[in-house]
Amino acid sequence: MKVQFLNATHRKGTSKSSNKPYDMCKLNYLKPIEEVHNDKMDYFGFGMVAQEIDLDPRCLHLFESSLAGDEVDLIFEPNPRFPQYNWVTGIK
């Protein structure tokens, strides 16, 4: 899926609230606003909206030369830890 790259980050440390360790990689990208109209909600607008998705840590380096706004073609696969959700595993 082609998207506009925003950033790729790796964050690890210890949670202040639970004192448990965390280690996560995230990718943020921009996508056009998709209108939603149904009985309970109307959502519309103009421009782009930021989306965040898990990123396979082994792929973080693939984005080191990407700049905000660059078009990238993402590869998605089921996340092994949470198979019901996809994560980014590379770029084409």
mmCIF file as gemmi writes it, N, C-alpha and C atoms, coordinates in Angstrom:
data_model
loop_
_atom_site.group_PDB
_atom_site.id
_atom_site.type_symbol
_atom_site.label_atom_id
_atom_site.label_alt_id
_atom_site.label_comp_id
_atom_site.label_asym_id
_atom_site.label_entity_id
_atom_site.label_seq_id
_atom_site.pdbx_PDB_ins_code
_atom_site.Cartn_x
_atom_site.Cartn_y
_atom_site.Cartn_z
_atom_site.occupancy
_atom_site.B_iso_or_equiv
_atom_site.pdbx_formal_charge
_atom_site.auth_seq_id
_atom_site.auth_asym_id
_atom_site.pdbx_PDB_model_num
ATOM 1 N N . MET Axp A 1 ? 0.848 -1.169 0 1 0 ? 1 A 1
ATOM 2 C CA . MET Axp A 1 ? 0 0 0 1 0 ? 1 A 1
ATOM 3 C C . MET Axp A 1 ? 0.897 1.238 0 1 0 ? 1 A 1
ATOM 4 N N . LYS Axp A 2 ? 0.694 2.124 -0.959 1 0 ? 2 A 1
ATOM 5 C CA . LYS Axp A 2 ? 1.485 3.343 -1.035 1 0 ? 2 A 1
ATOM 6 C C . LYS Axp A 2 ? 0.901 4.403 -0.11 1 0 ? 2 A 1
ATOM 7 N N . VAL Axp A 3 ? 1.781 4.976 0.719 1 0 ? 3 A 1
ATOM 8 C CA . VAL Axp A 3 ? 1.379 6.006 1.685 1 0 ? 3 A 1
ATOM 9 C C . VAL Axp A 3 ? 2.469 7.069 1.743 1 0 ? 3 A 1
ATOM 10 N N . GLN Axp A 4 ? 2.149 8.169 2.397 1 0 ? 4 A 1
ATOM 11 C CA . GLN Axp A 4 ? 3.148 9.203 2.653 1 0 ? 4 A 1
ATOM 12 C C . GLN Axp A 4 ? 3.764 8.949 4.023 1 0 ? 4 A 1
ATOM 13 N N . PHE Axp A 5 ? 5.066 8.714 4.034 1 0 ? 5 A 1
ATOM 14 C CA . PHE Axp A 5 ? 5.811 8.438 5.258 1 0 ? 5 A 1
ATOM 15 C C . PHE Axp A 5 ? 5.816 9.67 6.162 1 0 ? 5 A 1
ATOM 16 N N . LEU Axp A 6 ? 5.655 9.447 7.456 1 0 ? 6 A 1
ATOM 17 C CA . LEU Axp A 6 ? 5.768 10.515 8.44 1 0 ? 6 A 1
ATOM 18 C C . LEU Axp A 6 ? 6.966 10.264 9.351 1 0 ? 6 A 1
ATOM 19 N N . ASN Axp A 7 ? 6.995 9.116 10.036 1 0 ? 7 A 1
ATOM 20 C CA . ASN Axp A 7 ? 8.144 8.766 10.872 1 0 ? 7 A 1
ATOM 21 C C . ASN Axp A 7 ? 8.106 7.3 11.274 1 0 ? 7 A 1
ATOM 22 N N . ALA Axp A 8 ? 9.268 6.798 11.69 1 0 ? 8 A 1
ATOM 23 C CA . ALA Axp A 8 ? 9.404 5.441 12.227 1 0 ? 8 A 1
ATOM 24 C C . ALA Axp A 8 ? 10.214 5.571 13.51 1 0 ? 8 A 1
ATOM 25 N N . THR Axp A 9 ? 9.706 4.996 14.598 1 0 ? 9 A 1
ATOM 26 C CA . THR Axp A 9 ? 10.35 5.174 15.895 1 0 ? 9 A 1
ATOM 27 C C . THR Axp A 9 ? 10.503 3.85 16.638 1 0 ? 9 A 1
ATOM 28 N N . HIS Axp A 10 ? 11.506 3.81 17.509 1 0 ? 10 A 1
ATOM 29 C CA . HIS Axp A 10 ? 11.714 2.682 18.412 1 0 ? 10 A 1
ATOM 30 C C . HIS Axp A 10 ? 11.791 3.267 19.817 1 0 ? 10 A 1
ATOM 31 N N . ARG Axp A 11 ? 10.959 2.776 20.674 1 0 ? 11 A 1
ATOM 32 C CA . ARG Axp A 11 ? 10.877 3.288 22.037 1 0 ? 11 A 1
ATOM 33 C C . ARG Axp A 11 ? 10.936 2.128 23.006 1 0 ? 11 A 1
ATOM 34 N N . LYS Axp A 12 ? 11.804 2.237 24.018 1 0 ? 12 A 1
ATOM 35 C CA . LYS Axp A 12 ? 11.83 1.206 25.057 1 0 ? 12 A 1
ATOM 36 C C . LYS Axp A 12 ? 12.189 1.861 26.377 1 0 ? 12 A 1
ATOM 37 N N . GLY Axp A 13 ? 11.74 1.231 27.432 1 0 ? 13 A 1
ATOM 38 C CA . GLY Axp A 13 ? 11.981 1.775 28.761 1 0 ? 13 A 1
ATOM 39 C C . GLY Axp A 13 ? 11.137 1.052 29.785 1 0 ? 13 A 1
ATOM 40 N N . THR Axp A 14 ? 10.822 1.76 30.863 1 0 ? 14 A 1
ATOM 41 C CA . THR Axp A 14 ? 10.006 1.218 31.945 1 0 ? 14 A 1
ATOM 42 C C . THR Axp A 14 ? 8.813 2.143 32.153 1 0 ? 14 A 1
ATOM 43 N N . SER Axp A 15 ? 7.632 1.564 32.185 1 0 ? 15 A 1
ATOM 44 C CA . SER Axp A 15 ? 6.402 2.326 32.378 1 0 ? 15 A 1
ATOM 45 C C . SER Axp A 15 ? 6.38 2.978 33.753 1 0 ? 15 A 1
ATOM 46 N N . LYS Axp A 16 ? 6.036 4.267 33.8 1 0 ? 16 A 1
ATOM 47 C CA . LYS Axp A 16 ? 5.929 4.97 35.087 1 0 ? 16 A 1
ATOM 48 C C . LYS Axp A 16 ? 4.787 4.42 35.925 1 0 ? 16 A 1
ATOM 49 N N . SER Axp A 17 ? 3.669 4.091 35.272 1 0 ? 17 A 1
ATOM 50 C CA . SER Axp A 17 ? 2.487 3.665 36.025 1 0 ? 17 A 1
ATOM 51 C C . SER Axp A 17 ? 2.566 2.217 36.507 1 0 ? 17 A 1
ATOM 52 N N . SER Axp A 18 ? 3.056 1.302 35.653 1 0 ? 18 A 1
ATOM 53 C CA . SER Axp A 18 ? 3.056 -0.106 36.046 1 0 ? 18 A 1
ATOM 54 C C . SER Axp A 18 ? 4.441 -0.629 36.418 1 0 ? 18 A 1
ATOM 55 N N . ASN Axp A 19 ? 5.464 0.157 36.12 1 0 ? 19 A 1
ATOM 56 C CA . ASN Axp A 19 ? 6.857 -0.232 36.374 1 0 ? 19 A 1
ATOM 57 C C . ASN Axp A 19 ? 7.278 -1.472 35.57 1 0 ? 19 A 1
ATOM 58 N N . LYS Axp A 20 ? 6.533 -1.749 34.475 1 0 ? 20 A 1
ATOM 59 C CA . LYS Axp A 20 ? 6.856 -2.875 33.603 1 0 ? 20 A 1
ATOM 60 C C . LYS Axp A 20 ? 7.658 -2.371 32.4 1 0 ? 20 A 1
ATOM 61 N N . PRO Axp A 21 ? 8.56 -3.198 31.887 1 0 ? 21 A 1
ATOM 62 C CA . PRO Axp A 21 ? 9.332 -2.782 30.709 1 0 ? 21 A 1
ATOM 63 C C . PRO Axp A 21 ? 8.463 -2.779 29.452 1 0 ? 21 A 1
ATOM 64 N N . TYR Axp A 22 ? 8.802 -1.895 28.518 1 0 ? 22 A 1
ATOM 65 C CA . TYR Axp A 22 ? 8.145 -1.892 27.218 1 0 ? 22 A 1
ATOM 66 C C . TYR Axp A 22 ? 9.207 -1.722 26.139 1 0 ? 22 A 1
ATOM 67 N N . ASP Axp A 23 ? 8.889 -2.2 24.943 1 0 ? 23 A 1
ATOM 68 C CA . ASP Axp A 23 ? 9.787 -2.127 23.795 1 0 ? 23 A 1
ATOM 69 C C . ASP Axp A 23 ? 8.895 -2.162 22.558 1 0 ? 23 A 1
ATOM 70 N N . MET Axp A 24 ? 8.802 -1.046 21.839 1 0 ? 24 A 1
ATOM 71 C CA . MET Axp A 24 ? 7.89 -0.991 20.698 1 0 ? 24 A 1
ATOM 72 C C . MET Axp A 24 ? 8.45 -0.167 19.552 1 0 ? 24 A 1
ATOM 73 N N . CYS Axp A 25 ? 8.123 -0.606 18.36 1 0 ? 25 A 1
ATOM 74 C CA . CYS Axp A 25 ? 8.434 0.135 17.136 1 0 ? 25 A 1
ATOM 75 C C . CYS Axp A 25 ? 7.111 0.529 16.488 1 0 ? 25 A 1
ATOM 76 N N . LYS Axp A 26 ? 7.036 1.767 16.059 1 0 ? 26 A 1
ATOM 77 C CA . LYS Axp A 26 ? 5.823 2.284 15.43 1 0 ? 26 A 1
ATOM 78 C C . LYS Axp A 26 ? 6.174 2.999 14.137 1 0 ? 26 A 1
ATOM 79 N N . LEU Axp A 27 ? 5.252 2.962 13.194 1 0 ? 27 A 1
ATOM 80 C CA . LEU Axp A 27 ? 5.37 3.701 11.955 1 0 ? 27 A 1
ATOM 81 C C . LEU Axp A 27 ? 4.155 4.605 11.838 1 0 ? 27 A 1
ATOM 82 N N . ASN Axp A 28 ? 4.391 5.867 11.531 1 0 ? 28 A 1
ATOM 83 C CA . ASN Axp A 28 ? 3.311 6.815 11.301 1 0 ? 28 A 1
ATOM 84 C C . ASN Axp A 28 ? 3.335 7.227 9.843 1 0 ? 28 A 1
ATOM 85 N N . TYR Axp A 29 ? 2.158 7.244 9.245 1 0 ? 29 A 1
ATOM 86 C CA . TYR Axp A 29 ? 2.037 7.645 7.851 1 0 ? 29 A 1
ATOM 87 C C . TYR Axp A 29 ? 0.776 8.475 7.678 1 0 ? 29 A 1
ATOM 88 N N . LEU Axp A 30 ? 0.713 9.168 6.548 1 0 ? 30 A 1
ATOM 89 C CA . LEU Axp A 30 ? -0.447 9.99 6.242 1 0 ? 30 A 1
ATOM 90 C C . LEU Axp A 30 ? -1.295 9.306 5.194 1 0 ? 30 A 1
ATOM 91 N N . LYS Axp A 31 ? -2.602 9.418 5.348 1 0 ? 31 A 1
ATOM 92 C CA . LYS Axp A 31 ? -3.506 8.89 4.332 1 0 ? 31 A 1
ATOM 93 C C . LYS Axp A 31 ? -4.667 9.867 4.167 1 0 ? 31 A 1
ATOM 94 N N . PRO Axp A 32 ? -5.281 9.873 2.988 1 0 ? 32 A 1
ATOM 95 C CA . PRO Axp A 32 ? -6.403 10.784 2.771 1 0 ? 32 A 1
ATOM 96 C C . PRO Axp A 32 ? -7.552 10.481 3.737 1 0 ? 32 A 1
ATOM 97 N N . ILE Axp A 33 ? -8.236 11.519 4.142 1 0 ? 33 A 1
ATOM 98 C CA . ILE Axp A 33 ? -9.406 11.341 5.005 1 0 ? 33 A 1
ATOM 99 C C . ILE Axp A 33 ? -10.468 10.569 4.236 1 0 ? 33 A 1
ATOM 100 N N . GLU Axp A 34 ? -10.984 9.527 4.857 1 0 ? 34 A 1
ATOM 101 C CA . GLU Axp A 34 ? -12.053 8.734 4.258 1 0 ? 34 A 1
ATOM 102 C C . GLU Axp A 34 ? -13.366 9.094 4.953 1 0 ? 34 A 1
ATOM 103 N N . GLU Axp A 35 ? -14.316 9.534 4.166 1 0 ? 35 A 1
ATOM 104 C CA . GLU Axp A 35 ? -15.606 9.931 4.739 1 0 ? 35 A 1
ATOM 105 C C . GLU Axp A 35 ? -16.354 8.721 5.269 1 0 ? 35 A 1
ATOM 106 N N . VAL Axp A 36 ? -17.063 8.928 6.378 1 0 ? 36 A 1
ATOM 107 C CA . VAL Axp A 36 ? -17.928 7.906 6.973 1 0 ? 36 A 1
ATOM 108 C C . VAL Axp A 36 ? -19.284 8.553 7.23 1 0 ? 36 A 1
ATOM 109 N N . HIS Axp A 37 ? -20.315 7.921 6.734 1 0 ? 37 A 1
ATOM 110 C CA . HIS Axp A 37 ? -21.682 8.395 6.973 1 0 ? 37 A 1
ATOM 111 C C . HIS Axp A 37 ? -22.534 7.181 7.33 1 0 ? 37 A 1
ATOM 112 N N . ASN Axp A 38 ? -23.058 7.2 8.536 1 0 ? 38 A 1
ATOM 113 C CA . ASN Axp A 38 ? -23.975 6.139 8.939 1 0 ? 38 A 1
ATOM 114 C C . ASN Axp A 38 ? -24.97 6.706 9.942 1 0 ? 38 A 1
ATOM 115 N N . ASP Axp A 39 ? -25.804 5.855 10.512 1 0 ? 39 A 1
ATOM 116 C CA . ASP Axp A 39 ? -26.852 6.318 11.431 1 0 ? 39 A 1
ATOM 117 C C . ASP Axp A 39 ? -26.299 6.977 12.685 1 0 ? 39 A 1
ATOM 118 N N . LYS Axp A 40 ? -25.106 6.616 13.103 1 0 ? 40 A 1
ATOM 119 C CA . LYS Axp A 40 ? -24.562 7.105 14.369 1 0 ? 40 A 1
ATOM 120 C C . LYS Axp A 40 ? -23.497 8.176 14.227 1 0 ? 40 A 1
ATOM 121 N N . MET Axp A 41 ? -22.985 8.382 12.981 1 0 ? 41 A 1
ATOM 122 C CA . MET Axp A 41 ? -21.871 9.312 12.852 1 0 ? 41 A 1
ATOM 123 C C . MET Axp A 41 ? -21.731 9.821 11.429 1 0 ? 41 A 1
ATOM 124 N N . ASP Axp A 42 ? -21.31 11.062 11.324 1 0 ? 42 A 1
ATOM 125 C CA . ASP Axp A 42 ? -20.85 11.634 10.065 1 0 ? 42 A 1
ATOM 126 C C . ASP Axp A 42 ? -19.431 12.122 10.305 1 0 ? 42 A 1
ATOM 127 N N . TYR Axp A 43 ? -18.523 11.692 9.451 1 0 ? 43 A 1
ATOM 128 C CA . TYR Axp A 43 ? -17.122 12.09 9.564 1 0 ? 43 A 1
ATOM 129 C C . TYR Axp A 43 ? -16.635 12.439 8.167 1 0 ? 43 A 1
ATOM 130 N N . PHE Axp A 44 ? -16.178 13.67 8.01 1 0 ? 44 A 1
ATOM 131 C CA . PHE Axp A 44 ? -15.659 14.082 6.711 1 0 ? 44 A 1
ATOM 132 C C . PHE Axp A 44 ? -14.706 15.244 6.915 1 0 ? 44 A 1
ATOM 133 N N . GLY Axp A 45 ? -13.95 15.546 5.894 1 0 ? 45 A 1
ATOM 134 C CA . GLY Axp A 45 ? -13.006 16.645 5.975 1 0 ? 45 A 1
ATOM 135 C C . GLY Axp A 45 ? -12.132 16.683 4.74 1 0 ? 45 A 1
ATOM 136 N N . PHE Axp A 46 ? -11.044 17.407 4.845 1 0 ? 46 A 1
ATOM 137 C CA . PHE Axp A 46 ? -10.152 17.617 3.715 1 0 ? 46 A 1
ATOM 138 C C . PHE Axp A 46 ? -8.713 17.392 4.152 1 0 ? 46 A 1
ATOM 139 N N . GLY Axp A 47 ? -7.911 16.876 3.261 1 0 ? 47 A 1
ATOM 140 C CA . GLY Axp A 47 ? -6.506 16.69 3.574 1 0 ? 47 A 1
ATOM 141 C C . GLY Axp A 47 ? -6.196 15.268 3.989 1 0 ? 47 A 1
ATOM 142 N N . MET Axp A 48 ? -5.231 15.172 4.894 1 0 ? 48 A 1
ATOM 143 C CA . MET Axp A 48 ? -4.7 13.877 5.306 1 0 ? 48 A 1
ATOM 144 C C . MET Axp A 48 ? -4.902 13.676 6.81 1 0 ? 48 A 1
ATOM 145 N N . VAL Axp A 49 ? -4.86 12.415 7.216 1 0 ? 49 A 1
ATOM 146 C CA . VAL Axp A 49 ? -4.932 12.064 8.629 1 0 ? 49 A 1
ATOM 147 C C . VAL Axp A 49 ? -3.765 11.127 8.94 1 0 ? 49 A 1
ATOM 148 N N . ALA Axp A 50 ? -3.165 11.288 10.113 1 0 ? 50 A 1
ATOM 149 C CA . ALA Axp A 50 ? -2.035 10.442 10.514 1 0 ? 50 A 1
ATOM 150 C C . ALA Axp A 50 ? -2.55 9.112 11.041 1 0 ? 50 A 1
ATOM 151 N N . GLN Axp A 51 ? -1.885 8.034 10.637 1 0 ? 51 A 1
ATOM 152 C CA . GLN Axp A 51 ? -2.184 6.694 11.116 1 0 ? 51 A 1
ATOM 153 C C . GLN Axp A 51 ? -0.925 6.126 11.753 1 0 ? 51 A 1
ATOM 154 N N . GLU Axp A 52 ? -1.094 5.398 12.84 1 0 ? 52 A 1
ATOM 155 C CA . GLU Axp A 52 ? 0.035 4.75 13.501 1 0 ? 52 A 1
ATOM 156 C C . GLU Axp A 52 ? -0.185 3.247 13.459 1 0 ? 52 A 1
ATOM 157 N N . ILE Axp A 53 ? 0.885 2.503 13.169 1 0 ? 53 A 1
ATOM 158 C CA . ILE Axp A 53 ? 0.808 1.049 13.103 1 0 ? 53 A 1
ATOM 159 C C . ILE Axp A 53 ? 2.101 0.475 13.667 1 0 ? 53 A 1
ATOM 160 N N . ASP Axp A 54 ? 2.012 -0.739 14.209 1 0 ? 54 A 1
ATOM 161 C CA . ASP Axp A 54 ? 3.214 -1.417 14.701 1 0 ? 54 A 1
ATOM 162 C C . ASP Axp A 54 ? 4.156 -1.698 13.545 1 0 ? 54 A 1
ATOM 163 N N . LEU Axp A 55 ? 5.446 -1.661 13.843 1 0 ? 55 A 1
ATOM 164 C CA . LEU Axp A 55 ? 6.501 -1.892 12.867 1 0 ? 55 A 1
ATOM 165 C C . LEU Axp A 55 ? 7.414 -3 13.375 1 0 ? 55 A 1
ATOM 166 N N . ASP Axp A 56 ? 7.701 -3.965 12.528 1 0 ? 56 A 1
ATOM 167 C CA . ASP Axp A 56 ? 8.656 -5.013 12.878 1 0 ? 56 A 1
ATOM 168 C C . ASP Axp A 56 ? 10.006 -4.339 13.148 1 0 ? 56 A 1
ATOM 169 N N . PRO Axp A 57 ? 10.575 -4.491 14.352 1 0 ? 57 A 1
ATOM 170 C CA . PRO Axp A 57 ? 11.833 -3.81 14.685 1 0 ? 57 A 1
ATOM 171 C C . PRO Axp A 57 ? 12.969 -4.121 13.717 1 0 ? 57 A 1
ATOM 172 N N . ARG Axp A 58 ? 12.946 -5.292 13.09 1 0 ? 58 A 1
ATOM 173 C CA . ARG Axp A 58 ? 13.987 -5.646 12.131 1 0 ? 58 A 1
ATOM 174 C C . ARG Axp A 58 ? 13.925 -4.792 10.869 1 0 ? 58 A 1
ATOM 175 N N . CYS Axp A 59 ? 12.834 -4.029 10.682 1 0 ? 59 A 1
ATOM 176 C CA . CYS Axp A 59 ? 12.648 -3.211 9.48 1 0 ? 59 A 1
ATOM 177 C C . CYS Axp A 59 ? 12.868 -1.723 9.723 1 0 ? 59 A 1
ATOM 178 N N . LEU Axp A 60 ? 13.119 -1.338 10.943 1 0 ? 60 A 1
ATOM 179 C CA . LEU Axp A 60 ? 13.276 0.083 11.267 1 0 ? 60 A 1
ATOM 180 C C . LEU Axp A 60 ? 14.334 0.743 10.384 1 0 ? 60 A 1
ATOM 181 N N . HIS Axp A 61 ? 15.453 0.059 10.17 1 0 ? 61 A 1
ATOM 182 C CA . HIS Axp A 61 ? 16.557 0.631 9.389 1 0 ? 61 A 1
ATOM 183 C C . HIS Axp A 61 ? 16.159 0.962 7.945 1 0 ? 61 A 1
ATOM 184 N N . LEU Axp A 62 ? 15.116 0.321 7.423 1 0 ? 62 A 1
ATOM 185 C CA . LEU Axp A 62 ? 14.686 0.57 6.046 1 0 ? 62 A 1
ATOM 186 C C . LEU Axp A 62 ? 14.205 2.005 5.839 1 0 ? 62 A 1
ATOM 187 N N . PHE Axp A 63 ? 13.864 2.673 6.93 1 0 ? 63 A 1
ATOM 188 C CA . PHE Axp A 63 ? 13.295 4.02 6.839 1 0 ? 63 A 1
ATOM 189 C C . PHE Axp A 63 ? 14.284 5.116 7.206 1 0 ? 63 A 1
ATOM 190 N N . GLU Axp A 64 ? 15.541 4.765 7.472 1 0 ? 64 A 1
ATOM 191 C CA . GLU Axp A 64 ? 16.501 5.763 7.951 1 0 ? 64 A 1
ATOM 192 C C . GLU Axp A 64 ? 16.784 6.873 6.947 1 0 ? 64 A 1
ATOM 193 N N . SER Axp A 65 ? 16.614 6.64 5.666 1 0 ? 65 A 1
ATOM 194 C CA . SER Axp A 65 ? 16.848 7.704 4.685 1 0 ? 65 A 1
ATOM 195 C C . SER Axp A 65 ? 15.547 8.315 4.183 1 0 ? 65 A 1
ATOM 196 N N . SER Axp A 66 ? 14.403 7.879 4.71 1 0 ? 66 A 1
ATOM 197 C CA . SER Axp A 66 ? 13.11 8.436 4.301 1 0 ? 66 A 1
ATOM 198 C C . SER Axp A 66 ? 12.866 9.766 4.994 1 0 ? 66 A 1
ATOM 199 N N . LEU Axp A 67 ? 12.269 10.675 4.252 1 0 ? 67 A 1
ATOM 200 C CA . LEU Axp A 67 ? 11.911 11.988 4.796 1 0 ? 67 A 1
ATOM 201 C C . LEU Axp A 67 ? 10.401 12.091 4.902 1 0 ? 67 A 1
ATOM 202 N N . ALA Axp A 68 ? 9.93 12.895 5.84 1 0 ? 68 A 1
ATOM 203 C CA . ALA Axp A 68 ? 8.491 13.118 5.987 1 0 ? 68 A 1
ATOM 204 C C . ALA Axp A 68 ? 7.929 13.583 4.654 1 0 ? 68 A 1
ATOM 205 N N . GLY Axp A 69 ? 6.866 12.924 4.224 1 0 ? 69 A 1
ATOM 206 C CA . GLY Axp A 69 ? 6.232 13.253 2.954 1 0 ? 69 A 1
ATOM 207 C C . GLY Axp A 69 ? 6.629 12.332 1.816 1 0 ? 69 A 1
ATOM 208 N N . ASP Axp A 70 ? 7.718 11.564 1.979 1 0 ? 70 A 1
ATOM 209 C CA . ASP Axp A 70 ? 8.119 10.619 0.936 1 0 ? 70 A 1
ATOM 210 C C . ASP Axp A 70 ? 7.043 9.554 0.753 1 0 ? 70 A 1
ATOM 211 N N . GLU Axp A 71 ? 6.819 9.156 -0.499 1 0 ? 71 A 1
ATOM 212 C CA . GLU Axp A 71 ? 5.898 8.06 -0.752 1 0 ? 71 A 1
ATOM 213 C C . GLU Axp A 71 ? 6.641 6.741 -0.571 1 0 ? 71 A 1
ATOM 214 N N . VAL Axp A 72 ? 6.069 5.862 0.232 1 0 ? 72 A 1
ATOM 215 C CA . VAL Axp A 72 ? 6.636 4.533 0.441 1 0 ? 72 A 1
ATOM 216 C C . VAL Axp A 72 ? 5.539 3.502 0.19 1 0 ? 72 A 1
ATOM 217 N N . ASP Axp A 73 ? 5.945 2.353 -0.288 1 0 ? 73 A 1
ATOM 218 C CA . ASP Axp A 73 ? 5.013 1.261 -0.561 1 0 ? 73 A 1
ATOM 219 C C . ASP Axp A 73 ? 5.216 0.207 0.532 1 0 ? 73 A 1
ATOM 220 N N . LEU Axp A 74 ? 4.31 0.168 1.499 1 0 ? 74 A 1
ATOM 221 C CA . LEU Axp A 74 ? 4.46 -0.665 2.687 1 0 ? 74 A 1
ATOM 222 C C . LEU Axp A 74 ? 4.02 -2.104 2.451 1 0 ? 74 A 1
ATOM 223 N N . ILE Axp A 75 ? 4.699 -3.024 3.124 1 0 ? 75 A 1
ATOM 224 C CA . ILE Axp A 75 ? 4.313 -4.433 3.141 1 0 ? 75 A 1
ATOM 225 C C . ILE Axp A 75 ? 3.735 -4.732 4.524 1 0 ? 75 A 1
ATOM 226 N N . PHE Axp A 76 ? 2.53 -5.262 4.558 1 0 ? 76 A 1
ATOM 227 C CA . PHE Axp A 76 ? 1.843 -5.595 5.803 1 0 ? 76 A 1
ATOM 228 C C . PHE Axp A 76 ? 1.732 -7.107 5.943 1 0 ? 76 A 1
ATOM 229 N N . GLU Axp A 77 ? 1.892 -7.602 7.167 1 0 ? 77 A 1
ATOM 230 C CA . GLU Axp A 77 ? 1.684 -9.016 7.484 1 0 ? 77 A 1
ATOM 231 C C . GLU Axp A 77 ? 1.059 -9.091 8.874 1 0 ? 77 A 1
ATOM 232 N N . PRO Axp A 78 ? 0.422 -10.209 9.211 1 0 ? 78 A 1
ATOM 233 C CA . PRO Axp A 78 ? -0.118 -10.353 10.567 1 0 ? 78 A 1
ATOM 234 C C . PRO Axp A 78 ? 1.006 -10.268 11.608 1 0 ? 78 A 1
ATOM 235 N N . ASN Axp A 79 ? 0.736 -9.552 12.682 1 0 ? 79 A 1
ATOM 236 C CA . ASN Axp A 79 ? 1.688 -9.41 13.777 1 0 ? 79 A 1
ATOM 237 C C . ASN Axp A 79 ? 1.721 -10.725 14.568 1 0 ? 79 A 1
ATOM 238 N N . PRO Axp A 80 ? 2.889 -11.355 14.706 1 0 ? 80 A 1
ATOM 239 C CA . PRO Axp A 80 ? 2.948 -12.647 15.419 1 0 ? 80 A 1
ATOM 240 C C . PRO Axp A 80 ? 2.438 -12.582 16.856 1 0 ? 80 A 1
ATOM 241 N N . ARG Axp A 81 ? 2.604 -11.443 17.509 1 0 ? 81 A 1
ATOM 242 C CA . ARG Axp A 81 ? 2.129 -11.31 18.896 1 0 ? 81 A 1
ATOM 243 C C . ARG Axp A 81 ? 0.626 -11.099 18.963 1 0 ? 81 A 1
ATOM 244 N N . PHE Axp A 82 ? 0.059 -10.437 17.946 1 0 ? 82 A 1
ATOM 245 C CA . PHE Axp A 82 ? -1.374 -10.141 17.889 1 0 ? 82 A 1
ATOM 246 C C . PHE Axp A 82 ? -1.856 -10.435 16.465 1 0 ? 82 A 1
ATOM 247 N N . PRO Axp A 83 ? -2.087 -11.715 16.112 1 0 ? 83 A 1
ATOM 248 C CA . PRO Axp A 83 ? -2.382 -12.1 14.733 1 0 ? 83 A 1
ATOM 249 C C . PRO Axp A 83 ? -3.615 -11.43 14.119 1 0 ? 83 A 1
ATOM 250 N N . GLN Axp A 84 ? -4.509 -10.905 14.941 1 0 ? 84 A 1
ATOM 251 C CA . GLN Axp A 84 ? -5.689 -10.244 14.406 1 0 ? 84 A 1
ATOM 252 C C . GLN Axp A 84 ? -5.356 -8.846 13.848 1 0 ? 84 A 1
ATOM 253 N N . TYR Axp A 85 ? -4.13 -8.355 14.115 1 0 ? 85 A 1
ATOM 254 C CA . TYR Axp A 85 ? -3.688 -7.05 13.636 1 0 ? 85 A 1
ATOM 255 C C . TYR Axp A 85 ? -2.472 -7.201 12.718 1 0 ? 85 A 1
ATOM 256 N N . ASN Axp A 86 ? -2.403 -6.337 11.734 1 0 ? 86 A 1
ATOM 257 C CA . ASN Axp A 86 ? -1.238 -6.311 10.85 1 0 ? 86 A 1
ATOM 258 C C . ASN Axp A 86 ? -0.166 -5.391 11.416 1 0 ? 86 A 1
ATOM 259 N N . TRP Axp A 87 ? 1.07 -5.616 10.946 1 0 ? 87 A 1
ATOM 260 C CA . TRP Axp A 87 ? 2.153 -4.691 11.223 1 0 ? 87 A 1
ATOM 261 C C . TRP Axp A 87 ? 2.969 -4.549 9.955 1 0 ? 87 A 1
ATOM 262 N N . VAL Axp A 88 ? 3.813 -3.536 9.898 1 0 ? 88 A 1
ATOM 263 C CA . VAL Axp A 88 ? 4.629 -3.294 8.726 1 0 ? 88 A 1
ATOM 264 C C . VAL Axp A 88 ? 5.885 -4.158 8.823 1 0 ? 88 A 1
ATOM 265 N N . THR Axp A 89 ? 6.151 -4.91 7.734 1 0 ? 89 A 1
ATOM 266 C CA . THR Axp A 89 ? 7.318 -5.792 7.727 1 0 ? 89 A 1
ATOM 267 C C . THR Axp A 89 ? 8.313 -5.428 6.644 1 0 ? 89 A 1
ATOM 268 N N . GLY Axp A 90 ? 8.077 -4.327 5.942 1 0 ? 90 A 1
ATOM 269 C CA . GLY Axp A 90 ? 9.043 -3.903 4.925 1 0 ? 90 A 1
ATOM 270 C C . GLY Axp A 90 ? 8.45 -2.901 3.962 1 0 ? 90 A 1
ATOM 271 N N . ILE Axp A 91 ? 9.268 -2.55 2.969 1 0 ? 91 A 1
ATOM 272 C CA . ILE Axp A 91 ? 8.823 -1.669 1.889 1 0 ? 91 A 1
ATOM 273 C C . ILE Axp A 91 ? 9.209 -2.322 0.563 1 0 ? 91 A 1
ATOM 274 N N . LYS Axp A 92 ? 8.385 -2.06 -0.436 1 0 ? 92 A 1
ATOM 275 C CA . LYS Axp A 92 ? 8.635 -2.626 -1.775 1 0 ? 92 A 1
ATOM 276 C C . LYS Axp A 92 ? 9.605 -1.733 -2.521 1 0 ? 92 A 1
